[in-house]
Amino acid sequence: MADHVPPPDDALLPGPLKDFIFDLHDTSRRSHLPTEQTTLYHTTFPTLTSKYFATTPWPSPRSVSTECGGDKLFLALYTELTARHLHTVSRPSVRDRIAGWVVYRNLFDMLLEHVESVAAGVAAGSTAQDNDDDAGLYLLPEWSFDVLHEFVYQFQGFCQFRTATFAAAARTSYSSSESDGADGGGGGGGGGSKKTPSPHVMESLRVLSDHRDAWAVESVLDYLHRFVRAGCGAPPSASATTNSASPASAATRLSEVIARAGLAYRHLGLFASVALSRLECLLGDYTASLKALGPVFDVTAPLIVPPIPPGGGDDPTGGSGGGVGVGGGVGGSGALTPLDFVNSVTPARISLSYHASISYLMLRRYRDATSTLGTIATFMQRGFKTGQLRRDPHSDQYGRQYDRILALLAILGHVCPTSDIVEEGVMRVVRDRHNGQLNKIDSGEEGYEDLFLFACPKFISANVPDYSRILAPAVEGGGGAGGAAATTTSTNATNAIPTGQDAYRLQVRQFTSEMEIQSTLRKLRSYMKLYTSIDVAKLAAFNDVREEELVQILLTCKHKTRQVQRCDGVSLST
Amino acid sequence: MATPSHADIINILAKSSADPTTVTQLESYVRAQVDSLYGPAALTTSEPSSPYNFDANRALTKLYQFFPHLADESCTALILLLSLLEYPSTDFTALACLVPERVQEREPCATLSRCSDLLEQSHFSTFWVTFRELIINDSASEELKMAAASPAAVRKVRGSILNLLGLTYKVAPIGTVLSALDVKDEAALKEYVNGDDIAKKIVENVDGDKVVFVSREENTKKSRVFKEAVGLDAIAAALAKGCHTATAAGQ
């Protein structure tokens, strides 16, 4: 009797699926062919997904490992790609969200360990031959962006879920404590039903409490910063203390690292910069959001050279594909500056512009915000007209993003009118869509807040709540003293009941308080446009205020109209 | 623990973005910045050893946001005070987006927020009254009170307000200037201007009931005149031409 040989793990896989895995692995680890990978990523993967896995997960990494030689790094990328698909077709539970963190942690640990060891080798002067068994990694720019974009998206979703779950549980717990206190008794004896949050909510809280490290904000930020350092070099302030700190030597070192580790790391570095900018904006740190874009706008940074197909000509980097040019300026052979490279991926371009503009708006840099939004709005308007954007895989999101951009331009055009920054075609659309709202504001009604609520991102609170407030057993007080203590505790707790919207409300409050001041200046500006000179008393009368109040308004106008503005050719972050 | 130097802080900020173990060092640096307002270093004219560092203060505020159990509200108040003194920069605005609402609504941060609002709306005389409330605020730490009362803090804000006046006015009534700067009378104003390098560059002279500011682009009437009105004869000529063309077309 023959021994039973278990069938290979991939025995049940469809043939096209096996081919897809094999080819994708080949393009990312060996051949580095962008055109082939583009077809696999943008066409073959969606086709196979809709045909075989429309609402179910893709096969496990173990099932497909024979198609890629058990390459752990590739399998981690495969896991992320397929988990991303599952996230879009199902509503993730708390365990799914935790599992998502594990996927990214595994992938990023592997990627960063690899590139950081290469960087250490370069710094130590080791030669490329020492790493002969390392094939390097190539990922399409779109693929690199999607990984990091989804990472921040899942982090954002996790924070919102965690905050909302805790807030819901806290409201139920504390409102029941209040009613017990009002009854004058301790928890056990008094009247009134004691409410606890639903079992589903309690279970979620327990899972969150057991996995406090999942999606920890310091880890998320650390990963993004490490990708930026690996793919774009360390920031100047950190390297200033080292011996070999000149920009030229830093650029050479970066080129060497990318040539050995793979062009994917350069892509990941630049898109990590965009992702970091977005994350900082969601956290309300607008200064950091703009600073994060430094590598993208670094005019001295090495260019990005697309990979050269095998046998397609001299390879300046000595590898199988392209790499990083040394030196600034726009080069030939399709070499791109970091900004042009980021702009070549439409969702990255839109994300960068949108979050930078929000940051400018909140930091009262209205002209910079207008300029950035005007450029992206023009690009999107043309893209819709020519149909280019509708053919893009992310086209379903572009319409909504365009609407938000127009709403922001409506605010900015009203608060800081400029005639020379935004194309007339775009401003016409802004006026058509938002004239009613803006007329309301002119007549003295509140309107900026509604526009901002529509256009702003979903701000998040990243801190880990104190789960013990809900999960710890309630103290059963007895008698008057216990009841009084329970009442005092519940009162303090009531004062601190999270609403789940705290982060969001804080940013909206900051915005509206600034807009209240801007509203008072608008009427004054309209009169000042009509006159080359006017008596202060007369202007005060037009504005229905006393002369002393008008002086204050004039000073405020002078103060508010002076704003930091970016000079041409200087980084967006300054 | 020894106060970290400015270079130490630069290195901390470059290495780690959200490391809770850096909280103590960053707090120490905040206190050093405040100390430079009223400590022995405030009496010297040399550069302070712990200069104001917005990025360090912002990093600490974010760490408080991420790790609320580490948050020290008295330190938050010191950070807000330091940023308030940087008016008219948007440092306070940027930090206010990171400090939780419940902290901003409690003293002494509530008074600091009111001070910022008053500066933003140019209610300078009310600002000084509110600012001095910090010195007697029960919720304020001794460091905050001393910093708010320090001549260095007053000088910083006064200089910024004077600069705004200098951008807005070429000649201002002395009463407006005295109340905006919280200065008693003409003699005190002259003493302040003569003793302050920044004020000397802004104020040309104090002359009786007027303060004359140094001419700058912002406070000088522009010489170029834009002809905004169109003369009737110009319109009449165009109308006549238009009518003539229409008549010829109709025939």
HADDOCK unambig.tbl for C-alpha pairs under 7 A between the chains (distance, minus, plus):
assign (segid A and resid 218 and name CA) (segid B and resid 18 and name CA) 5.01 0.50 0.50
assign (segid A and resid 218 and name CA) (segid B and resid 19 and name CA) 6.64 0.50 0.50
assign (segid A and resid 221 and name CA) (segid B and resid 17 and name CA) 6.76 0.50 0.50
assign (segid A and resid 222 and name CA) (segid B and resid 17 and name CA) 6.79 0.50 0.50
assign (segid A and resid 237 and name CA) (segid B and resid 14 and name CA) 6.60 0.50 0.50
assign (segid A and resid 238 and name CA) (segid B and resid 11 and name CA) 6.27 0.50 0.50
assign (segid A and resid 238 and name CA) (segid B and resid 14 and name CA) 5.36 0.50 0.50
assign (segid A and resid 284 and name CA) (segid B and resid 97 and name CA) 5.76 0.50 0.50
assign (segid A and resid 284 and name CA) (segid B and resid 98 and name CA) 6.07 0.50 0.50
assign (segid A and resid 285 and name CA) (segid B and resid 98 and name CA) 6.69 0.50 0.50
assign (segid A and resid 286 and name CA) (segid B and resid 94 and name CA) 6.98 0.50 0.50
assign (segid A and resid 363 and name CA) (segid B and resid 90 and name CA) 6.49 0.50 0.50
assign (segid A and resid 363 and name CA) (segid B and resid 94 and name CA) 6.45 0.50 0.50
assign (segid A and resid 462 and name CA) (segid B and resid 66 and name CA) 5.96 0.50 0.50
assign (segid A and resid 463 and name CA) (segid B and resid 65 and name CA) 6.55 0.50 0.50
assign (segid A and resid 463 and name CA) (segid B and resid 66 and name CA) 4.39 0.50 0.50
assign (segid A and resid 463 and name CA) (segid B and resid 67 and name CA) 6.04 0.50 0.50
assign (segid A and resid 506 and name CA) (segid B and resid 97 and name CA) 6.58 0.50 0.50
assign (segid A and resid 506 and name CA) (segid B and resid 101 and name CA) 6.20 0.50 0.50
assign (segid A and resid 507 and name CA) (segid B and resid 97 and name CA) 5.99 0.50 0.50
assign (segid A and resid 510 and name CA) (segid B and resid 97 and name CA) 6.70 0.50 0.50
assign (segid A and resid 552 and name CA) (segid B and resid 122 and name CA) 5.51 0.50 0.50
assign (segid A and resid 552 and name CA) (segid B and resid 123 and name CA) 6.52 0.50 0.50
assign (segid A and resid 555 and name CA) (segid B and resid 122 and name CA) 6.20 0.50 0.50
assign (segid A and resid 555 and name CA) (segid B and resid 168 and name CA) 6.47 0.50 0.50
assign (segid A and resid 556 and name CA) (segid B and resid 120 and name CA) 6.73 0.50 0.50
assign (segid A and resid 556 and name CA) (segid B and resid 121 and name CA) 5.42 0.50 0.50
assign (segid A and resid 556 and name CA) (segid B and resid 122 and name CA) 5.51 0.50 0.50
assign (segid A and resid 558 and name CA) (segid B and resid 168 and name CA) 6.56 0.50 0.50
assign (segid A and resid 559 and name CA) (segid B and resid 164 and name CA) 6.90 0.50 0.50
